[in-house]
Amino acid sequence: MDPEVEWHSLVLEVEGVRHGHEGVREWWRGLRNAFPEWSPSLVDVWSHGNRVVIHAHANGSGAASGFGIDNDFWQVVDIRDELVVRYQALRTEREALEAVGPGE
């Protein structure tokens, strides 16, 4: 991770933008507190220029509500000088493809 990484989350309990290493740590702490049994898995990963598109699946249940999640989601990761400079979670493949734009 770049020290100034920009991290965009869609997880409702920890939704929003975080910045830097401490912001990402804060996001992970919030996610693990909200969903202690959260279990993600990779479905597919592909390169799109200096970006990586990730199709993932996650399941688990909320710590307070017990509400279960079982869904697919997409991520777009921008890489510069071998470091993640921007992470964005998206709800659909279409949104992910729109976020990366035309190939480089």
N, C-alpha and C positions, 0 to 999 in steps of 0.2 A: 504494500500500500504506500502510495505517495503520502508524505507528511500532511499535505493539504487536500487529501482525497475528499470528494464530494459524494455523499451516500444518500440516495433517495429510496425510502422504504414505503411499502404499501400496507404493511401489517398494521391493522387499526390501532392496536395497543401501543405501538411504537412508531406510528406513521410520521412522516416528515423528512426533513433533510438534516443530516448530520455532517459535520466537517472535521477533518483531521483524524488522527489515530484515536484520540480520546472520544471523539464523537462516534466512531465505529464501535469502540469498546462499550460505550453507553448503550448503543443500539442492541448489541449482543446481550448485554445484561438484561435490558428490558424485554427482549424477545424470550430469553430463557426463563425469566420470571413469569411472563404471561403464558408461555407455552413450554413448561418444563419437559414435556415428552415429545416436543416437536422433532420430527424425523424427516429431513429432506433427502431426496435422491435425484441424481441426474438422469434425464431422459435422453437429451441430445445436446451437443455443444458444437458450434461452428464458428469459424473465423470470418470476419467481414471487414477486411482492411485492418485498421488498428483497433478494431472492436471485436469483442467476443459476444455471441448471442448464446444464452443458456436456456434450455427448456428444462424445467425441474418439476418435481412433484413433492408435496409434503403432506404429512398427516400428523395428528396429535390432538390434544385437547387443552382447553383453557384452564389455567390453574384455579381461577376464581369461579368461573361459570361451568366448567366441565364440558362446555360446548366443543364439539369435535370439528376439526378441519380435515379435509381430504380433497386437495385440489392441485391443479397444475398452475404454474406461473412461469413467467419469462423474465430474464434479466439481460441487461445490456451493460457490458463492462468496457470502458475505454482504457486503453493501455498506452503509456508513453514511457520510453526508456525502461521497459520491463517492469513498470509499476502501475498498479491500478490508480487512475486519477479520477475516475468517476464510475459510480455504480448506480444503476437505475432498475428498480423492480417494476414489472408491468403485468397486467392481468391477462393479456392475450398475445398470441403470436403476431397478429396483425399490428398491434401497438408496438411490439418489439421491432418488427421490420420497418415500420414507419420511423421509429426512433433512430435506426441506423442509417436510413436513407440509402441512396444508390451506392453500389460497391466502389471501392477505391482502387 
